[in-house]
Amino acid sequence: MFHVLLIPVALAAEVLIDAQGGLHGSVGGVSVAFEEPKKDATGKIVCPVSDRVPLGDACECEGASCEKEKYCYSLDDSKPSCMEEPRIDPSLLDWHGVTKQGPVDGRDTGAVTGRKFKFYKKSETSGLRLFYSDNLRVHGGTKVASGRWEIRIDGKDCPSGKVVQDLYVHAHHNPHRVRGFGGYCTGVGKGEHEVTVFVNPTPGYSTYDIYTGWRGWYDPQHTWHLEAQEVPEDYPYYSHVKGCKIDGRDTGVVDGRTLNFKKKQADSRVRLFFSDTLRAHSAGYCACRWHVTIDGKECPSGPMIGDVYIHAHENSHRPRSYIGWCEGLSAGNHKAEVVVSTTPGYSNCDCYTGWHPSGAHYLLEAEEIPKHYKMVHYVRSTNQNGEDKGYLPNHKLSFTKQHSDTRLRLFYSDNLRTYSAHHNCVCHWEIHVDGKKCPSVEIFGQVYVQRSRHPTYEDVNPHRPRSFAGFCDDVAEGDHSAQIHLKAVGPACDCYTGWKDSPAKKGSAGTLEVHEFWRPCSEGTSEGACKKPKCYWNTKEKKCLDLVECPGSDKVAVGTDCRCGEEEAAKGKYCYEDKTVNEGAKVAEKSGALLASAAGIPLLSLALAF
């Protein structure tokens, strides 16, 4: 490495280079001193603090030696320390998707109108977490009927297996209801892609009248949501199991729905998600229960349960999904399993998990959320509420939004039902923020019931788990609240939120969730939309790139490519504190050249290597 000294011509020079690379001495009697690098109390070079950029040189991190390729940062805003790994949390995962209202599409085959979005996938080996919620229905007419919805990538089946769900109805049924299902897809390459929802008749069924979306009475177009989250292959906080298996057992662990995962931290939380075709069948009223257990027991902070209730002779093969949060699990290896049984208080139930060998994708996920991660919040309620309008008191979540430019993903999962003894009617559950609708789009789900002329096949009191989600923009940084607002539409309409808290506080639970996240850099189509800290606007390519910010140090090189001010700093370069990229560590003159120049002494440029 070379440093340039300005030496007065014809004057004797004495310049010393110390062990830390600092220069000092005298030139012809003129005092010469050079700027010292930042040092700690022991005189050693201080590490720059960054939880994403490794150190390019050895240095001191709060008094402790920290080697090259390690990190100097704090997980909890206390003093930084030397770390082996970068900070890992959900902010590393790119979330793509769209939330809109309408239009209603009555096609029976093909791509559903509007249900699509384009995105850029950063890695060849990463996976895609998929979720879709909408008002899905099949009209039975005079015969049983069934329709299928599939999430496709670039107009084709997911390379690792179809992501589909089927909705089966009896004759005369017409269930306009919110439904959500998930999937996981691998084998999609790096680059530009498009996610689209397709609809078709379920194989083997010749009767179908399929509808996607619905415009309810006095309501705007129904909200739908479609998303894909990119998960790096080596991301340590996410595990899943998926497949297509049918299991007709009425008790015990359901075949294929077992997930082994490793929890890295003792004080973290685990988010669980389950999506499948769940149904019950009986000659009388009955209900089946699906319980996601951890290590053969309920979660220490409360069970994760979904109940499906039916009238006599009903046989509703339909997609269901729900979430749960588990706290109090130790670090180490764990096993999540789906256990089926009869809901307490019922008997002689015939339970089925999964349906149709050509599809009916199931998914069981476990996602660890580190304690230091402040951008995800939830509230859980086990109380059944029979209110027909207004805010639900047990479904209020207070949270602090950390940044002004981030989005919110709002997710709600609960046992939602509508009942009417004499009329058709609908109940409407909406997620509000600060006592108002989301500023960018209304996010709600509806459950409609229709009084049938054929009482043998009634479907007017559907106690079943449901999920829906939406992206909410234009919410400011700071303290906020999210809450469920309910209204009934139609005469003599009874709405119920939650069901069967049996045994007490150990039954079905509803969960409202708020997840704050940064828009993927690839969605920044202009410099103004290319938001920091993750993104960098490349003025040459006119693109928003995913590049972490360099910490800034005059004496320590960066250990990976990063953004230094408005430039890119390659691994091994120096991003100075003034945010300029340089080849070597900074050695700046304090007074020598200035004094010599002021005295009118000619200067000689001398390069020293050290």
N, C-alpha and C positions, 0 to 999 in steps of 0.2 A: 504494500500500500504506500502511496506517495503523498506527501504533504508539502506545500509550497511555502517557503519562508522569504520574506523580503528583507535583505541584508543591506545596510548602507555601504556603498562602494568605498573601498580603501580604508575601511575601519575594521579593527580587530573584532572578531565575533566570538562569543562564548555562549553556546546553546546546549542545554541539557535536555534529554528526553527521559522522563521518569517511567516507572513500571506500568503505569496506567495509560501511557501514550500522551501525557501532557508535556508541553514545551515551556521552558523558562530560561532566563539568563540575562546577559547584557551584550550590547553591540556598541563598541566604541564609547563606552561610558553611558550610553543611553539605555535605560531600563527597558527590558523586553519581557512581556508576560503573555501567556496564551490562555484562552478560556478552558477551564477544567470541565471534564464531563461530570454529570450528576453523580454524586456519591452518597452513600449512607454514612452512618457515624463511624464506621470502620475504614472509610476511605475507599470502598469498593464501588464499582459501577452499579447503579440502581436499575433494576429491570423495569421496563414499561409494563403496565397492567393491561392485559387483554385475555378474555376468556375464549377467544376464537383463533387468535394468531399465535403460533408457537414462537419461542425465542430463537433468533438466528445466531446469538452469541451467549456465552455463559455470563451470569450477572448475579446480583444479590436481590432477592425478593423478601423484603421486610426482615433483613438480617440473616436470611438463610441462603446458602448457595443454591443456585438454580441452573442446571445445565442446559446447554443448547438443545432445542427441540421440545423442551418442556414449556409450561405455561405459568404465568404469575397472575393470580386473580383470587377473588373471594366469592364464595357461593351465597353468602348471607349479608353482604354489605359491611362486613367487619374488615379487619386487616387482611390484605391478600397474602397468599402463601403459594409455595411452589407446588404445582399439580402435574400429574402424569398425563392427564387427558384434558381436552377442551370441555367447556360446559356443553352438556347434551340435554336438550329438552324439546318439547313440541314446536318451538319456534323455528326449528330447522326444517320442518315439513311444509312443503308448498301445498296450499289448499286452493283448488280451482273449482269453479262452479257458478251456478246461476239460480236466482230465486225470482219468480215472476208470478203474475196472476193471469190465468187463461192463456190461450183460448180453449174452449171445450172442443174435443175432437171425437167424433163418433165413428171413425174408421175402424174396421175389424182387422185390417192387415196393413203393414208398412210402418214407416217412421212417423211417430206422433208429432203433430204440428208444434213447433217451438221448443220441444224438449231436447235441447242439444246445446253444446258449447265447445269451443276450441281451446286447446291449451298446449303448452310446451313442456315436454318431459325432459328433465335434465340428465337422467342416467339411463344407461342401457339395462342395468340389472335391478333397478328399483321396482317395487310393487305399487299397485293402485288400490286404495281403499275407496269403495264406491258406496254411495247412498242415494236413494231416490224416494221422495214422498210426494203423494198426489192423491186426488180423489179418483179412485179406481172402481169400476163397477162393470158387471155383466147382467143383462136383463134376461131372465129365464124364459119368458114367454110361456108356452104350454109344455115345455120339456126342460130337463136339466141342461145346463150349459156351462161352458168354461172358457176363459180367455187367458192369454199369457202376455206378460210384459217382460222385456229383456233389455238390459243395459249393454249396448254394443260399443266397441272401439273401432272407429273408422269404418262403420257399417258392417262389421264382422263380429262373430262370436269372440269373446275373450279367449286368447290363445291357451290359457291354462284351464278352461272350462267355462261353460255358459253361466252367466249371471241372470237367472230368470226366476220369476214367481208366477204361480197360477192362481186364478180366482174362480172357484166353482160355486154354482148356485142351483137351488131347486127350481122347479117350475114356479112361475109367478113371482119369484123374488126379484128385487131391484135395489140392491144395497149401495146407495151413493155414500161412500164413507172414506175418510182419510186413511191411508195405509202407507207404511214405509218399509223398505227392505234394503239390506246391504249386501255387499259382495267384495271379493278380493281377487285381483287380476294380476298375473305376472306374464312375462314374455312380450310385453309391449316395448318396442325400442325407443331410443332417444330421439327427440325431435317433435315436430308438430303433429297433433292428433285431434280427433273430434269424438266426443262422447255423445251418443244419441240413444233415445228410448224407442224401441220398436214394439209393436203389438201384433199378435197373431192368435188364432184359435188354439187352444190346448190340443196337442196331438191326440187323435182318437175321438174328438167331439165334433159333430157335424152341426150342432145348434149353438149359435153364439150371436150376441148383440152387444158389442163391446164399446164402452165409453171411457175416455180419459179426461178428467176434469169435470167440473160441474158449476153451474151458476145457480146458487140456492135462492130461495125466496128472499127478496129484499136485500140480498147480499151481493157484493162484487164477485167477480170471477174468482174461483177457488185458487188458493196459493199452491204452487208446486215448487219443488226444490230438487236439484240434481247436482251432485258434487263428485270430485275425485281428489283424493289426497295422495301425494307421492311419498312413499315410505322407502328410504334408502335400505339396501339389502343388509347393511351392517348396523342399522339402528337398533340399539339394545333394549329399548323400552316398549317394544310392541311385539305381540305374539298372536297367532290366530290358527284356527283350524276350520276348514271348509270342506264341502262335499255335496253329494246327492245320494242320500240313503233314506229308506223308509223303515220305520220301526213301529210296530203295532203294539208294543208292550204297554201295559197300564200302570206298572210300577217299576222303579229301578232306574239305573243309569241308561240313558238313551244311546244306542249304538252310534259310534262315530263322533258324538258330541263331547269329546274329552280333549282338553287342552293343557299341555304341560308348559309352564313358563317359569322363568327365573326372575325374581325381584331383586334389584341391585341394592336398594337402599331401605333401611329399616323404617324411616319416617315418611316415606312416600305414600301416595294413594294409588289405588288401582281402579281404572274405569273398565267396566265390563259391558259388552254389547252382544246381544243374541238376536239373530234373525232366522226365521224358519217358517215352514207351513205347519201350523198347530191346529188340531181339531179334536172335537169330542162328538160322540154319537151315543144315543140311548133311546129306548122306547119311552122314557120319562125325562123330567127335568134333571140335568146333571151338569157337572163342571169338572174339568181336568186342570191340574196345576203343573207348571214347569218351573223348577227351582234350580238356579245356577249355584252350585255349592263350591266351596274351596276346601280342598283336602278332606272331602267327605263330610263337611259341616257347613252350617250357614256362615256367612261372612261375619267377623267379630262386630262390625258396626251396623249390622242389620241384613236380613235376607234379600236376595234378588229373585222376585217371583212374578210369574205371569199366569193368570187364570183365564180359562175360556169356558163360558157358560152357554148352554143351548136349551132350547125348548125341545119337547118330545119330537122324535123322528128327524130332527134337524141334523145336518151332516156338512158343516161349513168348512171346506178345504180352502183356507185363505191365508195370505201372508201376514205374519205378526212379527213385531220386533219391540224390544225394550232395552233400557240401560239400567245399570246400577253402579254404585260407587262403594268400594270396600276399603276401609281404613283399619289399621291395627294389625296388618299382616307383617310378619317378620321378613327380613331379607333372606333370600335363598330360593330353593326350588319349591314350586307349588303346583297343584293340579286343580283345574276348574272342570266341573262336570255338570251336565244337564240331567236332572233327576225328575222323572215324571211320576205323578200320583193323582189320586182323586182329591179334589178340593175338599177340605173339612166341611162336614155337614151334608155331603152327598154320597151316593153309593151307586153301584152297578153302572159305572161309566166305562165306555169304550174309548180309549185315548189313542191318538195317532200322531206321530211326529214325522214330518216330511210327507211328500206326495209326488207321484208321477216320476217314473224312472228316467225320463228324458230331460228332466229339469229340476225345478224346486230346489234351488241352491240354498244351503244353510251356511251360516257363518257364526262362529263364536270367537270373540276377541278379548284380549286382556292388554290394556295399555297402562303403563306405569307413569304417573305424573310426579316428578320430583317436588320436594317441599319448597325449594327456592323458586319454583315457577309460579308467577303471580298472575298469569293471564287466563286461567280457567277457574270457574266457580260453579257451584251447584247447591241446590236445596232439595231435600228429600222429604216426602210426606206420606204417612201411612193412614191418614184420616180420610174416611169417606165423606163426601160433601154432596148434599142434595139441593144446593142452591141452583136456581134457574137463570140468574143474571147477576152481574156485578163481579167484583174481584174476589178470587178465592183466597182466604186469609192464610192458608197453610202453604201457598205456592208463591211466596214472595222472596226474592233473592236480592240482597244488597251486595254491590260489587264496586270496585274501583277500576276504571279503565286507565291503563298505564300510559297510553299514547294517543295523540289526536288523530293520527293518520291510519290507524288500524281499523279492521272490520270486526264485526261481532257475528259469531255463529250461534244462533239461538236454537236449542233443541229441547223438545218436550216429549216425555214418555209417561203414559198413565193408562189406567183402565177407564175408558170413556164410553158412555152409553146414553142413549135417548129412549124414552118410553112414552107411549101414548095409548090410552085405552080405546080411543074412538077415532082418532084422526091421524093423517100423515103429518109428520113434523120433523124439525131438524134442530140440533144444538150446535153451537158455534164456540169453539175455544180459541182464543187469540193471545199471543205473547205480546204484552205491552212493555215499553221501556219508559220509566219515569211517568207512569200514568197516561201514556199516549201510545198510539200506534207507532211502530217502527217508522222513522222518517223516510226511508227509501222504498219500502214495500210492506204491505200488510202480511203478517205471517200468522195463519190460522188453519185449523182443521175442523171439519164438520162430520157429524154422524146423523144420517137421515134414516128414518124408519117409515115403513109403509104398511098400513093395515091391509092384510091379504083377505081375499074372498075365500081362501082355502085355509081354514084355521089349522088343518093338520100340519101345515108347513109354515107356521108363523115365524117371523124374524123381527120382532118388534121390541125386544129387550136385550140387546146384544152386549153383555158385559165381557169386554175383550180388551187385551192390551193393544195400544196404538202409539205410533211415534210420528212426529213430523218436525221439520227443521227449516231454517231460512237464514240467509246472510243479511245482516242489517248494517247499513252504512250511515254516515253523517251523525254519529254519536260522539260528543266531545270527550276529551280527556277529563278524568275526575270521578267523583262519586255518583253512582246511579242505582236504580233498582229495576228489576224485571219481575213481572207478575202475570198470572193467567187471568184474563178477563173472559167472562162467560155470558152468553145470551141465548135464549130460546126463541125460535122463529116458528110461528104456527100456533094454532089454538090448543090449549090444554096439553102443553108439551112439558114433560118432566126430564130434566137433565141430571145426570149423576157423574161425579168425578171420583175415581177410586172405588175399590170394592174389596170385600172379604179380607179385612184386617184380622185374620184368624190363623193361629191364636193371637191374642192381643199384641199389637205392635210387631208381629212376626209374619204378617201376610203380605199381600200385594202392596207395592209402594209406587208413588208417582215421583218423577224426577224432572226438575227444570234446570237447564244447564246453559251457561254463557261462556263461550270460548273466544277470547280476543286473539286475532292473528294478523300478520302482515300480508298484504297482497303479494303474490309471487312477482318477482322482478320482471319476468317475461310479459306481464300484463301492462307494464309501464310503456305506453306508446309515445310518450313525450317526456321531456326533461322534467316538467312539473309533476308528472305522474310517477316518476321514478323515485320512490321514497327511500330515504335512509332509515335505519342504519345498514340494511342488508343490500341495498341496490346502488348501482353506479351507472350514470349515463355516459356512455362512450360517445363522444362528440364526432369521432371519425366514422364509426359504424352506424351512428344514429340509433343505437339500441340500448335498452336498459338491461344491464348485466348483473348477475348475482355475484357480488364481490364484497367480502367483509371489509370493514374499515381498519386501517393500520393504527396501532396505538400511538405512534409518534415517539421517536427516541433519537437523539443525536449520536448515541454511542452503541446501540444494540440493533443489529440487523433484524429484518423480519424473516420468520421461518416458513412462510408460505406466501403465495401471491395475495395481495390485498390492495385496497384503495387508499391512496395517499393524497388527500385533498382532491384535486380534479384529475389526478394521474393514477396509473396503475404501477404498483411497485412489485417487481418480481422477487421471488424467494432469494434471499441473500443480499438484497439491496437495503438501503437505509432510508427510512421515512423520517425526516427530521421533524422536530417539534413545530416548525413553521409550515409543515405539510408540503415539503418539496422532496423529490426522489433524488438520491445521491448514490454514487458508487461506493463511498467509504464513510467511515465515521467522521464526525465534524471536529475540526481543530481550528478554532477561530481566534485571531489575534485580539488581545485586550488593548495593548497600548503601544507596542514596539513600532509598528509601521506608522501609526498615527503621529507619534512623537517625532520620528525621523522625518516624515513628510512635512510636518509643521515647521521643523527647523530648516527646511530647504536642503536636506541631505539627499543626494542621489541614491536610489535604491536598486539593489540587484536581486533578481528572482532566483532562489536556490531551492531545488527539489531534493528532499531527503526521503529516503526509503526506510521504513521501520514497521 
